[in-house]
Amino acid sequence: MTSSFTPPIRTLMGPGPSDVHPRILEALSRPTIGHLDPVFVEMMEQTKGLLQYAFQTENSLTMPVSAPGSAGMETCFVNLVEPGDKVIVCQNGVFGGRMKENVERCGGTPIMVEDEWGKAVDLAKVEAALEQNSDAVILAFVHAETSTGARSDTKELVELAHRHDCLTIVDSVTSLGGCELKVDEWGIDTIYSGTQKCLSCTPGISPISFNERALDKVRNRSSKVQSWFLDLNLVMGYWGSGQKRAYHHTAPVNALYGLHEALCILQEEGLENAWMRHQKMHNALKAGLEAMGLTFIVDEAHRLPQLNAVSIPEGVDDASVRSRLLNEYNLEIGAGLGALAGKVWRIGLMGHSARAENILLCVGALEAVLSDMQAPINTGVALGRMQQAL
């Protein structure tokens, strides 16, 4: 007889998911009601308004896709990219590569602008690509690259795109709620995110937002959107404005309770306060790690506070350290991806995980494990530096 599954209690400080706030866990357990129930429809409207606050937008099409962040990405591409469209895609980590895959699967032609992993997207390279491809219709890039912890200049990239009459698709999976992001002020046309990072919600929902410029392209396509489930022309019958709803799919009712609660928590804290908290916790983590002699791969000007890629000391086995942290301290940190596999740890300070007690645990546990492995680090100094920073 298989028994009920009871997960261990972990401290999640990897690239996501982050620790889920207890209020959100409680919200998930509330009674399930129908996805067309008038009370649920009212909550849908509130959720859209709360997402508009989080994204800093007044876009009427701001909503959660009933699937994880990868589906939010796909929603943007399948609705905007038609066969033959030329799309300039910036890649400075893993997730720019996924954008390229989406363009190809939509029948578009990706024009790649590649930068070294750990660097921000190079504005000059993007401008050159736009000038050399005057028939391009979209510029796609990652605001906060989860695989490296690098932040690119979204405002400048959007301005470049618009000067060359291109729409923009922006990945904000790791940035929403964790660092400055202003959809309307920066002129972002389409954007997608995830719930499991700085919103501290469970995985499985993807907030998106489209402005009217982007929706014009969606409404005036010459071909059908290749995905029935993600076709916004259909989905908006369910998530559109007003109380009348047309059935499209059965929404993840309880998961949306969780998102609603997460967004209420964000609103209560205040968006700018949340950005400041993530930065403060990063400063403390940085103080502790640098006191130990560890280094970051991203220069400070382009470094995300909520996702920290830290170089692994010479001679230290990546997997062994992460395994000991998990088994001895119930602490999860992330491995490097792609070109950075085995070279970096990714330490997340996202949402409810971005707390002083978590950072003290993380640095203390890391120092204990590395010291036991006789790694070349400084011992006995990190805690004092972190306390000063806090």
KADA-V326147 format. One record per run of one state. SS is the DSSP state (hx for helix, st for strand, lp for the rest). FROM is the first residue (numbers start at 1). TO is the last residue. If there is no record, write none. Layout:
[[SS,FROM,TO] [SS,FROM,TO]]
//
This chain:
[[lp,1,10] [st,11,12] [lp,13,21] [hx,22,28] [lp,29,37] [hx,38,55] [lp,56,60] [st,61,65] [lp,66,68] [hx,69,80] [lp,81,85] [st,86,91] [lp,92,93] [hx,94,105] [lp,106,108] [st,109,114] [lp,115,122] [hx,123,132] [lp,133,137] [st,138,142] [lp,143,143] [st,144,145] [lp,146,149] [st,150,151] [lp,152,153] [hx,154,163] [lp,164,166] [st,167,171] [lp,172,182] [hx,183,186] [lp,187,189] [st,190,192] [lp,193,205] [st,206,210] [lp,211,211] [hx,212,219] [lp,220,231] [hx,232,239] [lp,240,252] [hx,253,269] [lp,270,270] [hx,271,292] [lp,293,295] [st,296,296] [lp,297,299] [hx,300,302] [st,303,303] [lp,304,306] [st,307,311] [lp,312,317] [hx,318,329] [lp,330,330] [st,331,332] [lp,333,333] [st,334,335] [lp,336,337] [hx,338,340] [lp,341,343] [st,344,348] [lp,349,350] [hx,351,353] [lp,354,355] [hx,356,372] [lp,373,381] [hx,382,389] [lp,390,390]]
//
